[in-house]
Amino acid sequence: MAQRVTLGLQFTAPVPVKLEDSELDALLEALPQGDWYDVKVEDGTMRVNLSQVIYVKTDRDEQRIGFG
């Protein structure tokens, strides 16, 4: 299932993308290395310098109240 993800990068506006769960997991695993990383997004590939990532916000972080 695709997740809405926002990458917070130094010196730029946040970058919203949609990632498959496996791609999000691979990105989060690669973050500590701080190297360049090719992120497979919906409409292609985005090369990111992981040493410039300040935060990663995902749908997984959303709190849900109620039944839905």
mmCIF file as gemmi writes it, N, C-alpha and C atoms, coordinates in Angstrom:
data_model
loop_
_atom_site.group_PDB
_atom_site.id
_atom_site.type_symbol
_atom_site.label_atom_id
_atom_site.label_alt_id
_atom_site.label_comp_id
_atom_site.label_asym_id
_atom_site.label_entity_id
_atom_site.label_seq_id
_atom_site.pdbx_PDB_ins_code
_atom_site.Cartn_x
_atom_site.Cartn_y
_atom_site.Cartn_z
_atom_site.occupancy
_atom_site.B_iso_or_equiv
_atom_site.pdbx_formal_charge
_atom_site.auth_seq_id
_atom_site.auth_asym_id
_atom_site.pdbx_PDB_model_num
ATOM 1 N N . MET Axp A 1 ? 0.844 -1.182 0 1 0 ? 1 A 1
ATOM 2 C CA . MET Axp A 1 ? 0 0 0 1 0 ? 1 A 1
ATOM 3 C C . MET Axp A 1 ? 0.886 1.24 0 1 0 ? 1 A 1
ATOM 4 N N . ALA Axp A 2 ? 0.521 2.228 -0.771 1 0 ? 2 A 1
ATOM 5 C CA . ALA Axp A 2 ? 1.3 3.466 -0.85 1 0 ? 2 A 1
ATOM 6 C C . ALA Axp A 2 ? 1.038 4.334 0.372 1 0 ? 2 A 1
ATOM 7 N N . GLN Axp A 3 ? 2.086 4.971 0.84 1 0 ? 3 A 1
ATOM 8 C CA . GLN Axp A 3 ? 2.024 5.868 1.993 1 0 ? 3 A 1
ATOM 9 C C . GLN Axp A 3 ? 2.315 7.288 1.529 1 0 ? 3 A 1
ATOM 10 N N . ARG Axp A 4 ? 1.602 8.246 2.092 1 0 ? 4 A 1
ATOM 11 C CA . ARG Axp A 4 ? 1.97 9.641 1.872 1 0 ? 4 A 1
ATOM 12 C C . ARG Axp A 4 ? 3.127 9.95 2.805 1 0 ? 4 A 1
ATOM 13 N N . VAL Axp A 5 ? 4.193 10.485 2.245 1 0 ? 5 A 1
ATOM 14 C CA . VAL Axp A 5 ? 5.411 10.761 2.996 1 0 ? 5 A 1
ATOM 15 C C . VAL Axp A 5 ? 5.848 12.187 2.688 1 0 ? 5 A 1
ATOM 16 N N . THR Axp A 6 ? 6.296 12.886 3.707 1 0 ? 6 A 1
ATOM 17 C CA . THR Axp A 6 ? 6.862 14.216 3.519 1 0 ? 6 A 1
ATOM 18 C C . THR Axp A 6 ? 8.306 14.175 3.984 1 0 ? 6 A 1
ATOM 19 N N . LEU Axp A 7 ? 9.214 14.56 3.088 1 0 ? 7 A 1
ATOM 20 C CA . LEU Axp A 7 ? 10.631 14.626 3.43 1 0 ? 7 A 1
ATOM 21 C C . LEU Axp A 7 ? 10.979 16.073 3.76 1 0 ? 7 A 1
ATOM 22 N N . GLY Axp A 8 ? 11.476 16.286 4.956 1 0 ? 8 A 1
ATOM 23 C CA . GLY Axp A 8 ? 11.948 17.602 5.346 1 0 ? 8 A 1
ATOM 24 C C . GLY Axp A 8 ? 13.434 17.682 5.076 1 0 ? 8 A 1
ATOM 25 N N . LEU Axp A 9 ? 13.83 18.581 4.186 1 0 ? 9 A 1
ATOM 26 C CA . LEU Axp A 9 ? 15.227 18.716 3.792 1 0 ? 9 A 1
ATOM 27 C C . LEU Axp A 9 ? 15.751 20.089 4.211 1 0 ? 9 A 1
ATOM 28 N N . GLN Axp A 10 ? 17.042 20.169 4.526 1 0 ? 10 A 1
ATOM 29 C CA . GLN Axp A 10 ? 17.644 21.451 4.859 1 0 ? 10 A 1
ATOM 30 C C . GLN Axp A 10 ? 17.548 22.393 3.668 1 0 ? 10 A 1
ATOM 31 N N . PHE Axp A 11 ? 17.233 23.645 3.939 1 0 ? 11 A 1
ATOM 32 C CA . PHE Axp A 11 ? 17.267 24.731 2.962 1 0 ? 11 A 1
ATOM 33 C C . PHE Axp A 11 ? 16.232 24.633 1.848 1 0 ? 11 A 1
ATOM 34 N N . THR Axp A 12 ? 15.244 23.751 1.96 1 0 ? 12 A 1
ATOM 35 C CA . THR Axp A 12 ? 14.182 23.677 0.954 1 0 ? 12 A 1
ATOM 36 C C . THR Axp A 12 ? 12.84 23.483 1.643 1 0 ? 12 A 1
ATOM 37 N N . ALA Axp A 13 ? 11.783 23.682 0.889 1 0 ? 13 A 1
ATOM 38 C CA . ALA Axp A 13 ? 10.444 23.392 1.395 1 0 ? 13 A 1
ATOM 39 C C . ALA Axp A 13 ? 10.283 21.875 1.525 1 0 ? 13 A 1
ATOM 40 N N . PRO Axp A 14 ? 9.403 21.416 2.414 1 0 ? 14 A 1
ATOM 41 C CA . PRO Axp A 14 ? 9.145 19.979 2.517 1 0 ? 14 A 1
ATOM 42 C C . PRO Axp A 14 ? 8.702 19.398 1.176 1 0 ? 14 A 1
ATOM 43 N N . VAL Axp A 15 ? 9.094 18.155 0.937 1 0 ? 15 A 1
ATOM 44 C CA . VAL Axp A 15 ? 8.805 17.495 -0.34 1 0 ? 15 A 1
ATOM 45 C C . VAL Axp A 15 ? 7.813 16.349 -0.088 1 0 ? 15 A 1
ATOM 46 N N . PRO Axp A 16 ? 6.55 16.509 -0.542 1 0 ? 16 A 1
ATOM 47 C CA . PRO Axp A 16 ? 5.575 15.422 -0.383 1 0 ? 16 A 1
ATOM 48 C C . PRO Axp A 16 ? 5.704 14.412 -1.518 1 0 ? 16 A 1
ATOM 49 N N . VAL Axp A 17 ? 5.689 13.128 -1.176 1 0 ? 17 A 1
ATOM 50 C CA . VAL Axp A 17 ? 5.748 12.056 -2.174 1 0 ? 17 A 1
ATOM 51 C C . VAL Axp A 17 ? 4.863 10.907 -1.709 1 0 ? 17 A 1
ATOM 52 N N . LYS Axp A 18 ? 4.57 9.985 -2.617 1 0 ? 18 A 1
ATOM 53 C CA . LYS Axp A 18 ? 3.874 8.743 -2.273 1 0 ? 18 A 1
ATOM 54 C C . LYS Axp A 18 ? 4.834 7.599 -2.486 1 0 ? 18 A 1
ATOM 55 N N . LEU Axp A 19 ? 5.013 6.778 -1.456 1 0 ? 19 A 1
ATOM 56 C CA . LEU Axp A 19 ? 5.936 5.649 -1.53 1 0 ? 19 A 1
ATOM 57 C C . LEU Axp A 19 ? 5.224 4.364 -1.148 1 0 ? 19 A 1
ATOM 58 N N . GLU Axp A 20 ? 5.612 3.279 -1.793 1 0 ? 20 A 1
ATOM 59 C CA . GLU Axp A 20 ? 5.148 1.958 -1.375 1 0 ? 20 A 1
ATOM 60 C C . GLU Axp A 20 ? 5.795 1.635 -0.025 1 0 ? 20 A 1
ATOM 61 N N . ASP Axp A 21 ? 5.16 0.766 0.731 1 0 ? 21 A 1
ATOM 62 C CA . ASP Axp A 21 ? 5.68 0.404 2.051 1 0 ? 21 A 1
ATOM 63 C C . ASP Axp A 21 ? 7.123 -0.092 1.995 1 0 ? 21 A 1
ATOM 64 N N . SER Axp A 22 ? 7.427 -0.927 1.012 1 0 ? 22 A 1
ATOM 65 C CA . SER Axp A 22 ? 8.776 -1.483 0.911 1 0 ? 22 A 1
ATOM 66 C C . SER Axp A 22 ? 9.805 -0.388 0.622 1 0 ? 22 A 1
ATOM 67 N N . GLU Axp A 23 ? 9.438 0.59 -0.202 1 0 ? 23 A 1
ATOM 68 C CA . GLU Axp A 23 ? 10.351 1.695 -0.517 1 0 ? 23 A 1
ATOM 69 C C . GLU Axp A 23 ? 10.543 2.602 0.698 1 0 ? 23 A 1
ATOM 70 N N . LEU Axp A 24 ? 9.47 2.839 1.447 1 0 ? 24 A 1
ATOM 71 C CA . LEU Axp A 24 ? 9.569 3.646 2.669 1 0 ? 24 A 1
ATOM 72 C C . LEU Axp A 24 ? 10.473 2.956 3.681 1 0 ? 24 A 1
ATOM 73 N N . ASP Axp A 25 ? 10.3 1.647 3.851 1 0 ? 25 A 1
ATOM 74 C CA . ASP Axp A 25 ? 11.15 0.897 4.78 1 0 ? 25 A 1
ATOM 75 C C . ASP Axp A 25 ? 12.618 0.958 4.363 1 0 ? 25 A 1
ATOM 76 N N . ALA Axp A 26 ? 12.878 0.829 3.063 1 0 ? 26 A 1
ATOM 77 C CA . ALA Axp A 26 ? 14.258 0.897 2.567 1 0 ? 26 A 1
ATOM 78 C C . ALA Axp A 26 ? 14.855 2.291 2.784 1 0 ? 26 A 1
ATOM 79 N N . LEU Axp A 27 ? 14.059 3.327 2.566 1 0 ? 27 A 1
ATOM 80 C CA . LEU Axp A 27 ? 14.514 4.697 2.796 1 0 ? 27 A 1
ATOM 81 C C . LEU Axp A 27 ? 14.864 4.911 4.263 1 0 ? 27 A 1
ATOM 82 N N . LEU Axp A 28 ? 13.981 4.497 5.152 1 0 ? 28 A 1
ATOM 83 C CA . LEU Axp A 28 ? 14.224 4.68 6.585 1 0 ? 28 A 1
ATOM 84 C C . LEU Axp A 28 ? 15.459 3.902 7.045 1 0 ? 28 A 1
ATOM 85 N N . GLU Axp A 29 ? 15.676 2.742 6.457 1 0 ? 29 A 1
ATOM 86 C CA . GLU Axp A 29 ? 16.856 1.939 6.793 1 0 ? 29 A 1
ATOM 87 C C . GLU Axp A 29 ? 18.142 2.601 6.288 1 0 ? 29 A 1
ATOM 88 N N . ALA Axp A 30 ? 18.063 3.267 5.146 1 0 ? 30 A 1
ATOM 89 C CA . ALA Axp A 30 ? 19.243 3.894 4.545 1 0 ? 30 A 1
ATOM 90 C C . ALA Axp A 30 ? 19.59 5.247 5.183 1 0 ? 30 A 1
ATOM 91 N N . LEU Axp A 31 ? 18.657 5.876 5.881 1 0 ? 31 A 1
ATOM 92 C CA . LEU Axp A 31 ? 18.882 7.216 6.431 1 0 ? 31 A 1
ATOM 93 C C . LEU Axp A 31 ? 20.163 7.371 7.248 1 0 ? 31 A 1
ATOM 94 N N . PRO Axp A 32 ? 20.482 6.471 8.161 1 0 ? 32 A 1
ATOM 95 C CA . PRO Axp A 32 ? 21.683 6.667 8.987 1 0 ? 32 A 1
ATOM 96 C C . PRO Axp A 32 ? 22.991 6.721 8.186 1 0 ? 32 A 1
ATOM 97 N N . GLN Axp A 33 ? 22.993 6.154 6.996 1 0 ? 33 A 1
ATOM 98 C CA . GLN Axp A 33 ? 24.213 6.157 6.186 1 0 ? 33 A 1
ATOM 99 C C . GLN Axp A 33 ? 24.527 7.545 5.638 1 0 ? 33 A 1
ATOM 100 N N . GLY Axp A 34 ? 23.496 8.368 5.4 1 0 ? 34 A 1
ATOM 101 C CA . GLY Axp A 34 ? 23.692 9.726 4.945 1 0 ? 34 A 1
ATOM 102 C C . GLY Axp A 34 ? 24.223 9.871 3.532 1 0 ? 34 A 1
ATOM 103 N N . ASP Axp A 35 ? 24.116 8.843 2.719 1 0 ? 35 A 1
ATOM 104 C CA . ASP Axp A 35 ? 24.601 8.881 1.335 1 0 ? 35 A 1
ATOM 105 C C . ASP Axp A 35 ? 23.495 9.365 0.398 1 0 ? 35 A 1
ATOM 106 N N . TRP Axp A 36 ? 23.82 9.461 -0.881 1 0 ? 36 A 1
ATOM 107 C CA . TRP Axp A 36 ? 22.807 9.702 -1.898 1 0 ? 36 A 1
ATOM 108 C C . TRP Axp A 36 ? 21.963 8.442 -2.041 1 0 ? 36 A 1
ATOM 109 N N . TYR Axp A 37 ? 20.656 8.626 -2.245 1 0 ? 37 A 1
ATOM 110 C CA . TYR Axp A 37 ? 19.743 7.489 -2.31 1 0 ? 37 A 1
ATOM 111 C C . TYR Axp A 37 ? 18.691 7.777 -3.385 1 0 ? 37 A 1
ATOM 112 N N . ASP Axp A 38 ? 18.416 6.798 -4.224 1 0 ? 38 A 1
ATOM 113 C CA . ASP Axp A 38 ? 17.373 6.92 -5.242 1 0 ? 38 A 1
ATOM 114 C C . ASP Axp A 38 ? 16.054 6.423 -4.67 1 0 ? 38 A 1
ATOM 115 N N . VAL Axp A 39 ? 15.112 7.333 -4.518 1 0 ? 39 A 1
ATOM 116 C CA . VAL Axp A 39 ? 13.79 7.012 -3.982 1 0 ? 39 A 1
ATOM 117 C C . VAL Axp A 39 ? 12.849 6.798 -5.158 1 0 ? 39 A 1
ATOM 118 N N . LYS Axp A 40 ? 12.219 5.63 -5.205 1 0 ? 40 A 1
ATOM 119 C CA . LYS Axp A 40 ? 11.257 5.332 -6.271 1 0 ? 40 A 1
ATOM 120 C C . LYS Axp A 40 ? 9.904 5.902 -5.859 1 0 ? 40 A 1
ATOM 121 N N . VAL Axp A 41 ? 9.487 6.966 -6.529 1 0 ? 41 A 1
ATOM 122 C CA . VAL Axp A 41 ? 8.205 7.607 -6.247 1 0 ? 41 A 1
ATOM 123 C C . VAL Axp A 41 ? 7.215 7.256 -7.349 1 0 ? 41 A 1
ATOM 124 N N . GLU Axp A 42 ? 5.973 7.712 -7.186 1 0 ? 42 A 1
ATOM 125 C CA . GLU Axp A 42 ? 4.902 7.354 -8.128 1 0 ? 42 A 1
ATOM 126 C C . GLU Axp A 42 ? 5.26 7.601 -9.586 1 0 ? 42 A 1
ATOM 127 N N . ASP Axp A 43 ? 5.863 8.737 -9.869 1 0 ? 43 A 1
ATOM 128 C CA . ASP Axp A 43 ? 6.081 9.103 -11.263 1 0 ? 43 A 1
ATOM 129 C C . ASP Axp A 43 ? 7.55 9.085 -11.689 1 0 ? 43 A 1
ATOM 130 N N . GLY Axp A 44 ? 8.37 8.302 -11 1 0 ? 44 A 1
ATOM 131 C CA . GLY Axp A 44 ? 9.771 8.193 -11.396 1 0 ? 44 A 1
ATOM 132 C C . GLY Axp A 44 ? 10.689 7.944 -10.211 1 0 ? 44 A 1
ATOM 133 N N . THR Axp A 45 ? 11.88 8.508 -10.308 1 0 ? 45 A 1
ATOM 134 C CA . THR Axp A 45 ? 12.888 8.331 -9.261 1 0 ? 45 A 1
ATOM 135 C C . THR Axp A 45 ? 13.395 9.695 -8.828 1 0 ? 45 A 1
ATOM 136 N N . MET Axp A 46 ? 13.56 9.862 -7.529 1 0 ? 46 A 1
ATOM 137 C CA . MET Axp A 46 ? 14.059 11.11 -6.977 1 0 ? 46 A 1
ATOM 138 C C . MET Axp A 46 ? 15.341 10.802 -6.207 1 0 ? 46 A 1
ATOM 139 N N . ARG Axp A 47 ? 16.431 11.468 -6.559 1 0 ? 47 A 1
ATOM 140 C CA . ARG Axp A 47 ? 17.712 11.256 -5.883 1 0 ? 47 A 1
ATOM 141 C C . ARG Axp A 47 ? 17.793 12.222 -4.709 1 0 ? 47 A 1
ATOM 142 N N . VAL Axp A 48 ? 18.041 11.677 -3.509 1 0 ? 48 A 1
ATOM 143 C CA . VAL Axp A 48 ? 18.052 12.47 -2.285 1 0 ? 48 A 1
ATOM 144 C C . VAL Axp A 48 ? 19.382 12.292 -1.564 1 0 ? 48 A 1
ATOM 145 N N . ASN Axp A 49 ? 19.952 13.387 -1.117 1 0 ? 49 A 1
ATOM 146 C CA . ASN Axp A 49 ? 21.138 13.344 -0.268 1 0 ? 49 A 1
ATOM 147 C C . ASN Axp A 49 ? 20.64 13.149 1.16 1 0 ? 49 A 1
ATOM 148 N N . LEU Axp A 50 ? 20.758 11.951 1.672 1 0 ? 50 A 1
ATOM 149 C CA . LEU Axp A 50 ? 20.186 11.617 2.972 1 0 ? 50 A 1
ATOM 150 C C . LEU Axp A 50 ? 20.815 12.396 4.119 1 0 ? 50 A 1
ATOM 151 N N . SER Axp A 51 ? 22.005 12.934 3.923 1 0 ? 51 A 1
ATOM 152 C CA . SER Axp A 51 ? 22.616 13.736 4.983 1 0 ? 51 A 1
ATOM 153 C C . SER Axp A 51 ? 21.895 15.073 5.155 1 0 ? 51 A 1
ATOM 154 N N . GLN Axp A 52 ? 21.023 15.441 4.199 1 0 ? 52 A 1
ATOM 155 C CA . GLN Axp A 52 ? 20.277 16.695 4.262 1 0 ? 52 A 1
ATOM 156 C C . GLN Axp A 52 ? 18.837 16.5 4.761 1 0 ? 52 A 1
ATOM 157 N N . VAL Axp A 53 ? 18.441 15.25 5.059 1 0 ? 53 A 1
ATOM 158 C CA . VAL Axp A 53 ? 17.082 14.973 5.525 1 0 ? 53 A 1
ATOM 159 C C . VAL Axp A 53 ? 16.988 15.318 7.013 1 0 ? 53 A 1
ATOM 160 N N . ILE Axp A 54 ? 16.048 16.211 7.343 1 0 ? 54 A 1
ATOM 161 C CA . ILE Axp A 54 ? 15.837 16.624 8.728 1 0 ? 54 A 1
ATOM 162 C C . ILE Axp A 54 ? 14.762 15.752 9.379 1 0 ? 54 A 1
ATOM 163 N N . TYR Axp A 55 ? 13.705 15.436 8.616 1 0 ? 55 A 1
ATOM 164 C CA . TYR Axp A 55 ? 12.641 14.584 9.149 1 0 ? 55 A 1
ATOM 165 C C . TYR Axp A 55 ? 11.936 13.845 8.02 1 0 ? 55 A 1
ATOM 166 N N . VAL Axp A 56 ? 11.245 12.763 8.412 1 0 ? 56 A 1
ATOM 167 C CA . VAL Axp A 56 ? 10.392 12.007 7.497 1 0 ? 56 A 1
ATOM 168 C C . VAL Axp A 56 ? 9.051 11.834 8.196 1 0 ? 56 A 1
ATOM 169 N N . LYS Axp A 57 ? 8.018 12.423 7.625 1 0 ? 57 A 1
ATOM 170 C CA . LYS Axp A 57 ? 6.675 12.302 8.195 1 0 ? 57 A 1
ATOM 171 C C . LYS Axp A 57 ? 5.878 11.347 7.317 1 0 ? 57 A 1
ATOM 172 N N . THR Axp A 58 ? 5.202 10.374 7.945 1 0 ? 58 A 1
ATOM 173 C CA . THR Axp A 58 ? 4.456 9.374 7.185 1 0 ? 58 A 1
ATOM 174 C C . THR Axp A 58 ? 3.022 9.262 7.681 1 0 ? 58 A 1
ATOM 175 N N . ASP Axp A 59 ? 2.187 8.589 6.883 1 0 ? 59 A 1
ATOM 176 C CA . ASP Axp A 59 ? 0.826 8.263 7.314 1 0 ? 59 A 1
ATOM 177 C C . ASP Axp A 59 ? 0.856 7.397 8.558 1 0 ? 59 A 1
ATOM 178 N N . ARG Axp A 60 ? 1.904 6.639 8.717 1 0 ? 60 A 1
ATOM 179 C CA . ARG Axp A 60 ? 2.006 5.755 9.878 1 0 ? 60 A 1
ATOM 180 C C . ARG Axp A 60 ? 1.976 6.542 11.175 1 0 ? 60 A 1
ATOM 181 N N . ASP Axp A 61 ? 2.356 7.829 11.104 1 0 ? 61 A 1
ATOM 182 C CA . ASP Axp A 61 ? 2.406 8.677 12.285 1 0 ? 61 A 1
ATOM 183 C C . ASP Axp A 61 ? 1.044 9.213 12.7 1 0 ? 61 A 1
ATOM 184 N N . GLU Axp A 62 ? 0.047 9.132 11.8 1 0 ? 62 A 1
ATOM 185 C CA . GLU Axp A 62 ? -1.243 9.732 12.082 1 0 ? 62 A 1
ATOM 186 C C . GLU Axp A 62 ? -1.966 8.989 13.2 1 0 ? 62 A 1
ATOM 187 N N . GLN Axp A 63 ? -2.547 9.766 14.09 1 0 ? 63 A 1
ATOM 188 C CA . GLN Axp A 63 ? -3.364 9.221 15.158 1 0 ? 63 A 1
ATOM 189 C C . GLN Axp A 63 ? -4.817 9.19 14.673 1 0 ? 63 A 1
ATOM 190 N N . ARG Axp A 64 ? -5.478 8.099 14.876 1 0 ? 64 A 1
ATOM 191 C CA . ARG Axp A 64 ? -6.871 7.981 14.457 1 0 ? 64 A 1
ATOM 192 C C . ARG Axp A 64 ? -7.74 7.76 15.698 1 0 ? 64 A 1
ATOM 193 N N . ILE Axp A 65 ? -8.864 8.479 15.719 1 0 ? 65 A 1
ATOM 194 C CA . ILE Axp A 65 ? -9.805 8.353 16.825 1 0 ? 65 A 1
ATOM 195 C C . ILE Axp A 65 ? -11.131 7.861 16.252 1 0 ? 65 A 1
ATOM 196 N N . GLY Axp A 66 ? -11.742 6.937 16.937 1 0 ? 66 A 1
ATOM 197 C CA . GLY Axp A 66 ? -13.026 6.432 16.483 1 0 ? 66 A 1
ATOM 198 C C . GLY Axp A 66 ? -12.894 5.126 15.739 1 0 ? 66 A 1
ATOM 199 N N . PHE Axp A 67 ? -13.812 4.905 14.817 1 0 ? 67 A 1
ATOM 200 C CA . PHE Axp A 67 ? -13.891 3.615 14.124 1 0 ? 67 A 1
ATOM 201 C C . PHE Axp A 67 ? -13.323 3.652 12.73 1 0 ? 67 A 1
ATOM 202 N N . GLY Axp A 68 ? -12.751 4.752 12.277 1 0 ? 68 A 1
ATOM 203 C CA . GLY Axp A 68 ? -12.399 4.822 10.89 1 0 ? 68 A 1
ATOM 204 C C . GLY Axp A 68 ? -11.021 5.021 10.535 1 0 ? 68 A 1
